[in-house]
Amino acid sequence: MKKMDSQDSSPVHNPHSVDEARNQTTMTPKNRFPWATIIIVLILILIVGTIILLAQA
């Protein structure tokens, strides 16, 4: 009986779990995007800062 339960809970056989997986995949980028933009902005600031320091030297 446990093997049947594990097959029924798999996302391939259960459309509801597929929808939940899609919702989770759509929710994860929202959590990752702010971190990516913050990291990109910090890297750009560091690059611009080093260019300014090298130009002054």
C-alpha positions in Angstrom: 0.0 0.0 0.0 2.9 2.4 0.7 4.2 2.0 -2.8 0.8 3.0 -4.2 0.7 6.1 -2.0 4.1 7.2 -3.2 3.1 6.8 -6.8 -0.1 8.7 -6.2 1.8 11.5 -4.5 4.2 11.8 -7.5 3.7 15.0 -9.5 3.3 13.0 -12.8 0.1 11.2 -11.6 -1.3 14.1 -9.6 -2.2 17.3 -11.5 -2.7 19.3 -8.3 0.9 18.7 -7.2 2.0 19.8 -10.7 0.2 23.0 -10.2 1.8 23.4 -6.8 5.2 22.8 -8.3 4.6 25.4 -11.0 3.5 27.9 -8.3 6.6 27.2 -6.3 8.8 27.7 -9.4 7.0 31.0 -10.1 7.5 32.1 -6.5 11.2 31.3 -6.2 12.4 33.9 -8.9 10.5 36.6 -6.9 12.7 35.8 -3.9 15.9 35.6 -6.0 15.4 38.7 -8.2 16.0 41.3 -5.4 19.2 39.5 -4.4 20.4 39.4 -8.0 19.7 43.1 -8.5 21.4 44.0 -5.2 24.5 42.0 -6.1 24.6 43.4 -9.7 24.3 47.0 -8.3 27.1 46.4 -5.8 29.3 45.0 -8.5 28.7 47.9 -10.8 29.4 50.4 -7.9 32.7 48.5 -7.2 33.7 48.6 -10.9 32.9 52.3 -11.2 34.7 53.0 -7.9 37.8 51.2 -9.1 37.8 53.0 -12.5 37.5 56.4 -10.7 40.4 55.5 -8.3 42.5 54.3 -11.2 41.7 57.5 -13.2 42.8 59.7 -10.2 46.0 57.8 -9.6 
